[in-house]
Amino acid sequence: MQEQVTAQKQKPDMVNHPPHYSWLKEVCGVEVIDIVRHMDFDLGNATKYILRCGRKEDADKTLKEKMIEDLQKAMWYINDKIKTLQDGKTEDCNP
């Protein structure tokens, strides 16, 4: 019975608190969502991908490939934000 309880405690909650986003809570008391919910869409997503870089596993990719993919995703959102600002669709970086 004790083994079942221990196994249940160790199984990560992949919906509400996936470890590739919740690791930051152990470091400074907040999860990634606590930070990005105060940002606009592009900046929040870029931050999310930067903060999870090297922490999310993918069976089809090496850790290095997954890190590169996350950084490329972050860059996509940063470039989208730059384009939005250059096109005059928003005046500042606030939501």
Biopython code that builds the backbone (N, CA, C, O; Angstrom):
import numpy as np
from Bio.PDB.StructureBuilder import StructureBuilder

atoms = [
    (1, "MET", "N", (0.823, -1.195, 0.000)),
    (1, "MET", "CA", (0.000, 0.000, 0.000)),
    (1, "MET", "C", (0.873, 1.268, 0.000)),
    (1, "MET", "O", (0.608, 2.210, -0.746)),
    (2, "GLN", "N", (1.903, 1.278, 0.834)),
    (2, "GLN", "CA", (2.813, 2.424, 0.896)),
    (2, "GLN", "C", (3.479, 2.668, -0.452)),
    (2, "GLN", "O", (3.700, 3.819, -0.827)),
    (3, "GLU", "N", (3.806, 1.599, -1.192)),
    (3, "GLU", "CA", (4.440, 1.741, -2.503)),
    (3, "GLU", "C", (3.506, 2.429, -3.481)),
    (3, "GLU", "O", (3.957, 3.229, -4.301)),
    (4, "GLN", "N", (2.195, 2.131, -3.414)),
    (4, "GLN", "CA", (1.222, 2.767, -4.298)),
    (4, "GLN", "C", (1.128, 4.259, -4.005)),
    (4, "GLN", "O", (1.076, 5.071, -4.930)),
    (5, "VAL", "N", (1.107, 4.624, -2.732)),
    (5, "VAL", "CA", (1.025, 6.030, -2.350)),
    (5, "VAL", "C", (2.272, 6.763, -2.829)),
    (5, "VAL", "O", (2.171, 7.870, -3.359)),
    (6, "THR", "N", (3.447, 6.162, -2.650)),
    (6, "THR", "CA", (4.691, 6.777, -3.093)),
    (6, "THR", "C", (4.715, 6.935, -4.600)),
    (6, "THR", "O", (5.130, 7.977, -5.106)),
    (7, "ALA", "N", (4.269, 5.903, -5.335)),
    (7, "ALA", "CA", (4.237, 5.966, -6.797)),
    (7, "ALA", "C", (3.289, 7.056, -7.274)),
    (7, "ALA", "O", (3.574, 7.751, -8.250)),
    (8, "GLN", "N", (2.149, 7.208, -6.578)),
    (8, "GLN", "CA", (1.195, 8.244, -6.971)),
    (8, "GLN", "C", (1.766, 9.637, -6.728)),
    (8, "GLN", "O", (1.526, 10.547, -7.521)),
    (9, "LYS", "N", (2.516, 9.816, -5.647)),
    (9, "LYS", "CA", (3.106, 11.116, -5.355)),
    (9, "LYS", "C", (4.185, 11.480, -6.369)),
    (9, "LYS", "O", (4.395, 12.660, -6.651)),
    (10, "GLN", "N", (4.861, 10.493, -6.914)),
    (10, "GLN", "CA", (5.949, 10.756, -7.834)),
    (10, "GLN", "C", (5.475, 10.978, -9.265)),
    (10, "GLN", "O", (6.201, 11.565, -10.068)),
    (11, "LYS", "N", (4.290, 10.528, -9.593)),
    (11, "LYS", "CA", (3.774, 10.696, -10.952)),
    (11, "LYS", "C", (3.413, 12.166, -11.180)),
    (11, "LYS", "O", (2.588, 12.722, -10.456)),
    (12, "PRO", "N", (4.024, 12.787, -12.174)),
    (12, "PRO", "CA", (3.755, 14.214, -12.400)),
    (12, "PRO", "C", (2.348, 14.467, -12.946)),
    (12, "PRO", "O", (1.791, 13.641, -13.669)),
    (13, "ASP", "N", (1.800, 15.596, -12.596)),
    (13, "ASP", "CA", (0.501, 16.040, -13.099)),
    (13, "ASP", "C", (0.761, 16.766, -14.419)),
    (13, "ASP", "O", (1.072, 17.957, -14.425)),
    (14, "MET", "N", (0.636, 16.054, -15.522)),
    (14, "MET", "CA", (0.990, 16.594, -16.835)),
    (14, "MET", "C", (-0.018, 17.613, -17.361)),
    (14, "MET", "O", (0.259, 18.297, -18.345)),
    (15, "VAL", "N", (-1.184, 17.724, -16.720)),
    (15, "VAL", "CA", (-2.183, 18.694, -17.158)),
    (15, "VAL", "C", (-2.071, 19.993, -16.364)),
    (15, "VAL", "O", (-1.958, 21.070, -16.950)),
    (16, "ASN", "N", (-2.100, 19.899, -15.043)),
    (16, "ASN", "CA", (-2.132, 21.091, -14.203)),
    (16, "ASN", "C", (-0.759, 21.636, -13.812)),
    (16, "ASN", "O", (-0.590, 22.845, -13.656)),
    (17, "HIS", "N", (0.209, 20.752, -13.656)),
    (17, "HIS", "CA", (1.547, 21.177, -13.219)),
    (17, "HIS", "C", (2.628, 20.324, -13.873)),
    (17, "HIS", "O", (3.360, 19.616, -13.181)),
    (18, "PRO", "N", (2.737, 20.384, -15.203)),
    (18, "PRO", "CA", (3.776, 19.573, -15.854)),
    (18, "PRO", "C", (5.160, 20.014, -15.388)),
    (18, "PRO", "O", (5.408, 21.210, -15.233)),
    (19, "PRO", "N", (6.059, 19.064, -15.165)),
    (19, "PRO", "CA", (7.363, 19.411, -14.606)),
    (19, "PRO", "C", (8.192, 20.366, -15.460)),
    (19, "PRO", "O", (9.029, 21.096, -14.929)),
    (20, "HIS", "N", (7.972, 20.372, -16.785)),
    (20, "HIS", "CA", (8.741, 21.288, -17.626)),
    (20, "HIS", "C", (8.278, 22.735, -17.465)),
    (20, "HIS", "O", (8.918, 23.647, -17.989)),
    (21, "TYR", "N", (7.183, 22.956, -16.753)),
    (21, "TYR", "CA", (6.751, 24.307, -16.410)),
    (21, "TYR", "C", (6.800, 24.581, -14.906)),
    (21, "TYR", "O", (6.952, 25.732, -14.499)),
    (22, "SER", "N", (6.674, 23.551, -14.083)),
    (22, "SER", "CA", (6.589, 23.764, -12.634)),
    (22, "SER", "C", (7.948, 23.746, -11.929)),
    (22, "SER", "O", (8.012, 24.027, -10.732)),
    (23, "TRP", "N", (9.013, 23.429, -12.623)),
    (23, "TRP", "CA", (10.353, 23.373, -12.013)),
    (23, "TRP", "C", (10.754, 24.690, -11.363)),
    (23, "TRP", "O", (11.487, 24.704, -10.374)),
    (24, "LEU", "N", (10.281, 25.776, -11.911)),
    (24, "LEU", "CA", (10.662, 27.093, -11.422)),
    (24, "LEU", "C", (10.129, 27.342, -10.006)),
    (24, "LEU", "O", (10.715, 28.108, -9.241)),
    (25, "LYS", "N", (9.018, 26.690, -9.670)),
    (25, "LYS", "CA", (8.439, 26.861, -8.339)),
    (25, "LYS", "C", (9.419, 26.427, -7.253)),
    (25, "LYS", "O", (9.472, 27.035, -6.184)),
    (26, "GLU", "N", (10.187, 25.388, -7.520)),
    (26, "GLU", "CA", (11.176, 24.916, -6.552)),
    (26, "GLU", "C", (12.335, 25.913, -6.407)),
    (26, "GLU", "O", (12.983, 25.978, -5.363)),
    (27, "VAL", "N", (12.581, 26.675, -7.457)),
    (27, "VAL", "CA", (13.699, 27.624, -7.451)),
    (27, "VAL", "C", (13.306, 28.955, -6.801)),
    (27, "VAL", "O", (14.044, 29.487, -5.971)),
    (28, "CYS", "N", (12.133, 29.491, -7.186)),
    (28, "CYS", "CA", (11.792, 30.828, -6.693)),
    (28, "CYS", "C", (10.329, 30.986, -6.268)),
    (28, "CYS", "O", (9.883, 32.104, -6.011)),
    (29, "GLY", "N", (9.583, 29.890, -6.190)),
    (29, "GLY", "CA", (8.230, 29.965, -5.647)),
    (29, "GLY", "C", (7.118, 30.274, -6.625)),
    (29, "GLY", "O", (5.965, 30.402, -6.213)),
    (30, "VAL", "N", (7.424, 30.400, -7.908)),
    (30, "VAL", "CA", (6.374, 30.637, -8.904)),
    (30, "VAL", "C", (6.520, 29.641, -10.049)),
    (30, "VAL", "O", (7.617, 29.165, -10.342)),
    (31, "GLU", "N", (5.411, 29.338, -10.683)),
    (31, "GLU", "CA", (5.442, 28.511, -11.884)),
    (31, "GLU", "C", (5.490, 29.427, -13.101)),
    (31, "GLU", "O", (5.214, 30.623, -13.005)),
    (32, "VAL", "N", (5.836, 28.863, -14.221)),
    (32, "VAL", "CA", (5.907, 29.637, -15.464)),
    (32, "VAL", "C", (4.584, 30.345, -15.727)),
    (32, "VAL", "O", (4.583, 31.507, -16.133)),
    (33, "ILE", "N", (3.458, 29.670, -15.505)),
    (33, "ILE", "CA", (2.142, 30.263, -15.758)),
    (33, "ILE", "C", (1.925, 31.517, -14.905)),
    (33, "ILE", "O", (1.246, 32.450, -15.331)),
    (34, "ASP", "N", (2.508, 31.534, -13.693)),
    (34, "ASP", "CA", (2.363, 32.698, -12.828)),
    (34, "ASP", "C", (3.017, 33.941, -13.431)),
    (34, "ASP", "O", (2.619, 35.065, -13.125)),
    (35, "ILE", "N", (4.002, 33.741, -14.273)),
    (35, "ILE", "CA", (4.700, 34.846, -14.931)),
    (35, "ILE", "C", (3.996, 35.215, -16.235)),
    (35, "ILE", "O", (3.667, 36.381, -16.453)),
    (36, "VAL", "N", (3.767, 34.235, -17.096)),
    (36, "VAL", "CA", (3.286, 34.542, -18.447)),
    (36, "VAL", "C", (1.834, 34.986, -18.491)),
    (36, "VAL", "O", (1.416, 35.595, -19.476)),
    (37, "ARG", "N", (1.059, 34.704, -17.466)),
    (37, "ARG", "CA", (-0.343, 35.154, -17.486)),
    (37, "ARG", "C", (-0.451, 36.670, -17.409)),
    (37, "ARG", "O", (-1.521, 37.228, -17.652)),
    (38, "HIS", "N", (0.648, 37.341, -17.075)),
    (38, "HIS", "CA", (0.662, 38.805, -16.995)),
    (38, "HIS", "C", (1.270, 39.447, -18.242)),
    (38, "HIS", "O", (1.527, 40.651, -18.269)),
    (39, "MET", "N", (1.495, 38.635, -19.268)),
    (39, "MET", "CA", (2.124, 39.138, -20.488)),
    (39, "MET", "C", (1.152, 38.993, -21.654)),
    (39, "MET", "O", (0.158, 38.273, -21.558)),
    (40, "ASP", "N", (1.444, 39.679, -22.750)),
    (40, "ASP", "CA", (0.615, 39.482, -23.927)),
    (40, "ASP", "C", (0.942, 38.124, -24.561)),
    (40, "ASP", "O", (1.866, 37.435, -24.127)),
    (41, "PHE", "N", (0.193, 37.758, -25.569)),
    (41, "PHE", "CA", (0.290, 36.424, -26.158)),
    (41, "PHE", "C", (1.697, 36.103, -26.654)),
    (41, "PHE", "O", (2.268, 35.081, -26.272)),
    (42, "ASP", "N", (2.259, 36.962, -27.497)),
    (42, "ASP", "CA", (3.574, 36.677, -28.078)),
    (42, "ASP", "C", (4.679, 36.631, -27.022)),
    (42, "ASP", "O", (5.479, 35.696, -26.997)),
    (43, "LEU", "N", (4.721, 37.630, -26.160)),
    (43, "LEU", "CA", (5.779, 37.672, -25.144)),
    (43, "LEU", "C", (5.617, 36.547, -24.126)),
    (43, "LEU", "O", (6.605, 35.982, -23.658)),
    (44, "GLY", "N", (4.391, 36.226, -23.791)),
    (44, "GLY", "CA", (4.146, 35.120, -22.869)),
    (44, "GLY", "C", (4.597, 33.788, -23.445)),
    (44, "GLY", "O", (5.217, 32.982, -22.751)),
    (45, "ASN", "N", (4.286, 33.559, -24.710)),
    (45, "ASN", "CA", (4.706, 32.302, -25.339)),
    (45, "ASN", "C", (6.220, 32.232, -25.503)),
    (45, "ASN", "O", (6.814, 31.176, -25.285)),
    (46, "ALA", "N", (6.846, 33.328, -25.880)),
    (46, "ALA", "CA", (8.308, 33.334, -26.004)),
    (46, "ALA", "C", (8.951, 33.013, -24.658)),
    (46, "ALA", "O", (9.887, 32.218, -24.582)),
    (47, "THR", "N", (8.453, 33.626, -23.620)),
    (47, "THR", "CA", (8.975, 33.383, -22.271)),
    (47, "THR", "C", (8.753, 31.935, -21.868)),
    (47, "THR", "O", (9.643, 31.304, -21.296)),
    (48, "LYS", "N", (7.578, 31.408, -22.160)),
    (48, "LYS", "CA", (7.257, 30.016, -21.829)),
    (48, "LYS", "C", (8.254, 29.064, -22.479)),
    (48, "LYS", "O", (8.772, 28.163, -21.819)),
    (49, "TYR", "N", (8.525, 29.259, -23.766)),
    (49, "TYR", "CA", (9.446, 28.358, -24.458)),
    (49, "TYR", "C", (10.881, 28.514, -23.956)),
    (49, "TYR", "O", (11.618, 27.530, -23.898)),
    (50, "ILE", "N", (11.281, 29.708, -23.600)),
    (50, "ILE", "CA", (12.622, 29.914, -23.050)),
    (50, "ILE", "C", (12.743, 29.226, -21.690)),
    (50, "ILE", "O", (13.741, 28.557, -21.421)),
    (51, "LEU", "N", (11.745, 29.385, -20.843)),
    (51, "LEU", "CA", (11.813, 28.817, -19.502)),
    (51, "LEU", "C", (11.696, 27.293, -19.486)),
    (51, "LEU", "O", (12.174, 26.648, -18.553)),
    (52, "ARG", "N", (11.068, 26.715, -20.503)),
    (52, "ARG", "CA", (10.970, 25.257, -20.522)),
    (52, "ARG", "C", (12.106, 24.609, -21.313)),
    (52, "ARG", "O", (12.237, 23.385, -21.315)),
    (53, "CYS", "N", (12.913, 25.407, -21.974)),
    (53, "CYS", "CA", (13.991, 24.904, -22.814)),
    (53, "CYS", "C", (14.895, 23.952, -22.028)),
    (53, "CYS", "O", (15.419, 24.302, -20.971)),
    (54, "GLY", "N", (15.063, 22.751, -22.563)),
    (54, "GLY", "CA", (15.904, 21.746, -21.931)),
    (54, "GLY", "C", (15.201, 20.948, -20.853)),
    (54, "GLY", "O", (15.825, 20.124, -20.184)),
    (55, "ARG", "N", (13.908, 21.182, -20.677)),
    (55, "ARG", "CA", (13.180, 20.502, -19.604)),
    (55, "ARG", "C", (12.044, 19.626, -20.097)),
    (55, "ARG", "O", (11.545, 18.792, -19.341)),
    (56, "LYS", "N", (11.621, 19.790, -21.343)),
    (56, "LYS", "CA", (10.529, 18.959, -21.870)),
    (56, "LYS", "C", (11.120, 17.884, -22.766)),
    (56, "LYS", "O", (11.866, 18.170, -23.702)),
    (57, "GLU", "N", (10.772, 16.654, -22.462)),
    (57, "GLU", "CA", (11.279, 15.525, -23.232)),
    (57, "GLU", "C", (10.365, 15.230, -24.413)),
    (57, "GLU", "O", (9.163, 15.493, -24.369)),
    (58, "ASP", "N", (10.947, 14.686, -25.455)),
    (58, "ASP", "CA", (10.220, 14.266, -26.645)),
    (58, "ASP", "C", (10.876, 12.985, -27.128)),
    (58, "ASP", "O", (12.070, 12.962, -27.427)),
    (59, "ALA", "N", (10.096, 11.931, -27.201)),
    (59, "ALA", "CA", (10.642, 10.615, -27.566)),
    (59, "ALA", "C", (11.269, 10.609, -28.951)),
    (59, "ALA", "O", (12.143, 9.787, -29.226)),
    (60, "ASP", "N", (10.840, 11.508, -29.825)),
    (60, "ASP", "CA", (11.329, 11.538, -31.202)),
    (60, "ASP", "C", (12.538, 12.457, -31.406)),
    (60, "ASP", "O", (13.077, 12.536, -32.510)),
    (61, "LYS", "N", (12.964, 13.154, -30.342)),
    (61, "LYS", "CA", (14.059, 14.117, -30.489)),
    (61, "LYS", "C", (15.077, 13.941, -29.361)),
    (61, "LYS", "O", (14.737, 13.513, -28.258)),
    (62, "THR", "N", (16.313, 14.276, -29.659)),
    (62, "THR", "CA", (17.322, 14.326, -28.601)),
    (62, "THR", "C", (17.066, 15.577, -27.770)),
    (62, "THR", "O", (16.315, 16.461, -28.181)),
    (63, "LEU", "N", (17.690, 15.646, -26.608)),
    (63, "LEU", "CA", (17.544, 16.829, -25.766)),
    (63, "LEU", "C", (18.016, 18.078, -26.508)),
    (63, "LEU", "O", (17.376, 19.127, -26.430)),
    (64, "LYS", "N", (19.124, 17.969, -27.219)),
    (64, "LYS", "CA", (19.654, 19.104, -27.980)),
    (64, "LYS", "C", (18.659, 19.547, -29.057)),
    (64, "LYS", "O", (18.420, 20.743, -29.224)),
    (65, "GLU", "N", (18.078, 18.588, -29.787)),
    (65, "GLU", "CA", (17.087, 18.922, -30.827)),
    (65, "GLU", "C", (15.871, 19.604, -30.218)),
    (65, "GLU", "O", (15.342, 20.558, -30.789)),
    (66, "LYS", "N", (15.422, 19.122, -29.059)),
    (66, "LYS", "CA", (14.254, 19.706, -28.401)),
    (66, "LYS", "C", (14.570, 21.109, -27.891)),
    (66, "LYS", "O", (13.725, 22.001, -27.961)),
    (67, "MET", "N", (15.787, 21.306, -27.378)),
    (67, "MET", "CA", (16.186, 22.644, -26.926)),
    (67, "MET", "C", (16.198, 23.624, -28.094)),
    (67, "MET", "O", (15.710, 24.748, -27.976)),
    (68, "ILE", "N", (16.756, 23.194, -29.213)),
    (68, "ILE", "CA", (16.792, 24.051, -30.402)),
    (68, "ILE", "C", (15.368, 24.373, -30.858)),
    (68, "ILE", "O", (15.069, 25.515, -31.207)),
    (69, "GLU", "N", (14.497, 23.371, -30.855)),
    (69, "GLU", "CA", (13.106, 23.590, -31.256)),
    (69, "GLU", "C", (12.433, 24.611, -30.334)),
    (69, "GLU", "O", (11.756, 25.518, -30.817)),
    (70, "ASP", "N", (12.609, 24.477, -29.024)),
    (70, "ASP", "CA", (11.994, 25.432, -28.097)),
    (70, "ASP", "C", (12.527, 26.846, -28.310)),
    (70, "ASP", "O", (11.760, 27.808, -28.266)),
    (71, "LEU", "N", (13.825, 26.980, -28.540)),
    (71, "LEU", "CA", (14.395, 28.305, -28.792)),
    (71, "LEU", "C", (13.913, 28.885, -30.115)),
    (71, "LEU", "O", (13.709, 30.094, -30.224)),
    (72, "GLN", "N", (13.729, 28.030, -31.125)),
    (72, "GLN", "CA", (13.183, 28.496, -32.402)),
    (72, "GLN", "C", (11.736, 28.958, -32.233)),
    (72, "GLN", "O", (11.327, 29.948, -32.839)),
    (73, "LYS", "N", (10.971, 28.254, -31.423)),
    (73, "LYS", "CA", (9.592, 28.668, -31.151)),
    (73, "LYS", "C", (9.582, 30.024, -30.439)),
    (73, "LYS", "O", (8.787, 30.903, -30.775)),
    (74, "ALA", "N", (10.468, 30.185, -29.457)),
    (74, "ALA", "CA", (10.551, 31.469, -28.751)),
    (74, "ALA", "C", (10.888, 32.592, -29.726)),
    (74, "ALA", "O", (10.298, 33.671, -29.674)),
    (75, "MET", "N", (11.842, 32.327, -30.613)),
    (75, "MET", "CA", (12.224, 33.329, -31.609)),
    (75, "MET", "C", (11.062, 33.658, -32.535)),
    (75, "MET", "O", (10.900, 34.812, -32.932)),
    (76, "TRP", "N", (10.252, 32.668, -32.886)),
    (76, "TRP", "CA", (9.100, 32.904, -33.759)),
    (76, "TRP", "C", (8.162, 33.911, -33.101)),
    (76, "TRP", "O", (7.705, 34.857, -33.742)),
    (77, "TYR", "N", (7.878, 33.699, -31.812)),
    (77, "TYR", "CA", (6.968, 34.610, -31.118)),
    (77, "TYR", "C", (7.587, 35.998, -30.930)),
    (77, "TYR", "O", (6.876, 37.000, -31.006)),
    (78, "ILE", "N", (8.874, 36.070, -30.691)),
    (78, "ILE", "CA", (9.546, 37.365, -30.579)),
    (78, "ILE", "C", (9.496, 38.094, -31.924)),
    (78, "ILE", "O", (9.203, 39.289, -31.974)),
    (79, "ASN", "N", (9.780, 37.381, -33.004)),
    (79, "ASN", "CA", (9.709, 37.994, -34.340)),
    (79, "ASN", "C", (8.290, 38.427, -34.681)),
    (79, "ASN", "O", (8.095, 39.457, -35.326)),
    (80, "ASP", "N", (7.299, 37.651, -34.254)),
    (80, "ASP", "CA", (5.907, 38.026, -34.493)),
    (80, "ASP", "C", (5.567, 39.308, -33.735)),
    (80, "ASP", "O", (4.855, 40.167, -34.257)),
    (81, "LYS", "N", (6.069, 39.440, -32.515)),
    (81, "LYS", "CA", (5.827, 40.649, -31.733)),
    (81, "LYS", "C", (6.497, 41.853, -32.388)),
    (81, "LYS", "O", (5.910, 42.932, -32.461)),
    (82, "ILE", "N", (7.724, 41.666, -32.864)),
    (82, "ILE", "CA", (8.431, 42.750, -33.551)),
    (82, "ILE", "C", (7.653, 43.190, -34.791)),
    (82, "ILE", "O", (7.481, 44.385, -35.027)),
    (83, "LYS", "N", (7.185, 42.225, -35.578)),
    (83, "LYS", "CA", (6.415, 42.548, -36.783)),
    (83, "LYS", "C", (5.135, 43.298, -36.425)),
    (83, "LYS", "O", (4.765, 44.261, -37.096)),
    (84, "THR", "N", (4.471, 42.857, -35.378)),
    (84, "THR", "CA", (3.249, 43.527, -34.934)),
    (84, "THR", "C", (3.532, 44.981, -34.554)),
    (84, "THR", "O", (2.777, 45.884, -34.911)),
    (85, "LEU", "N", (4.624, 45.192, -33.830)),
    (85, "LEU", "CA", (4.990, 46.562, -33.445)),
    (85, "LEU", "C", (5.374, 47.400, -34.661)),
    (85, "LEU", "O", (4.985, 48.563, -34.760)),
    (86, "GLN", "N", (6.141, 46.813, -35.592)),
    (86, "GLN", "CA", (6.554, 47.543, -36.794)),
    (86, "GLN", "C", (5.366, 47.889, -37.678)),
    (86, "GLN", "O", (5.356, 48.937, -38.324)),
    (87, "ASP", "N", (4.364, 47.014, -37.711)),
    (87, "ASP", "CA", (3.182, 47.246, -38.529)),
    (87, "ASP", "C", (2.205, 48.212, -37.868)),
    (87, "ASP", "O", (1.168, 48.544, -38.441)),
    (88, "GLY", "N", (2.543, 48.662, -36.658)),
    (88, "GLY", "CA", (1.693, 49.629, -35.971)),
    (88, "GLY", "C", (0.415, 49.043, -35.418)),
    (88, "GLY", "O", (-0.534, 49.780, -35.148)),
    (89, "LYS", "N", (0.366, 47.725, -35.243)),
    (89, "LYS", "CA", (-0.853, 47.109, -34.739)),
    (89, "LYS", "C", (-1.001, 47.268, -33.232)),
    (89, "LYS", "O", (-2.082, 47.042, -32.689)),
    (90, "THR", "N", (0.067, 47.652, -32.558)),
    (90, "THR", "CA", (0.020, 47.910, -31.113)),
    (90, "THR", "C", (1.069, 48.976, -30.809)),
    (90, "THR", "O", (2.072, 49.090, -31.513)),
    (91, "GLU", "N", (0.831, 49.745, -29.765)),
    (91, "GLU", "CA", (1.731, 50.853, -29.452)),
    (91, "GLU", "C", (2.834, 50.480, -28.471)),
    (91, "GLU", "O", (3.883, 51.122, -28.446)),
    (92, "ASP", "N", (2.605, 49.441, -27.657)),
    (92, "ASP", "CA", (3.604, 49.084, -26.653)),
    (92, "ASP", "C", (3.623, 47.582, -26.443)),
    (92, "ASP", "O", (2.988, 46.840, -27.193)),
    (93, "CYS", "N", (4.338, 47.134, -25.441)),
    (93, "CYS", "CA", (4.479, 45.714, -25.165)),
    (93, "CYS", "C", (3.530, 45.215, -24.098)),
    (93, "CYS", "O", (3.660, 44.080, -23.641)),
    (94, "ASN", "N", (2.580, 46.033, -23.693)),
    (94, "ASN", "CA", (1.620, 45.617, -22.675)),
    (94, "ASN", "C", (0.422, 44.960, -23.334)),
    (94, "ASN", "O", (0.101, 45.242, -24.488)),
    (95, "PRO", "N", (-0.242, 44.074, -22.585)),
    (95, "PRO", "CA", (-1.434, 43.420, -23.158)),
    (95, "PRO", "C", (-2.543, 44.387, -23.451)),
    (95, "PRO", "O", (-3.602, 43.985, -23.933)),
]
sb = StructureBuilder()
sb.init_structure("model")
sb.init_model(0)
sb.init_chain("A")
sb.init_seg("    ")
for serial, (resi, resn, name, xyz) in enumerate(atoms, 1):
    if name == "N":
        sb.init_residue(resn, " ", resi, " ")
    sb.init_atom(name, np.array(xyz, "f"), 0.0, 1.0, " ", f" {name:<3s}", serial, name[0])
structure = sb.get_structure()
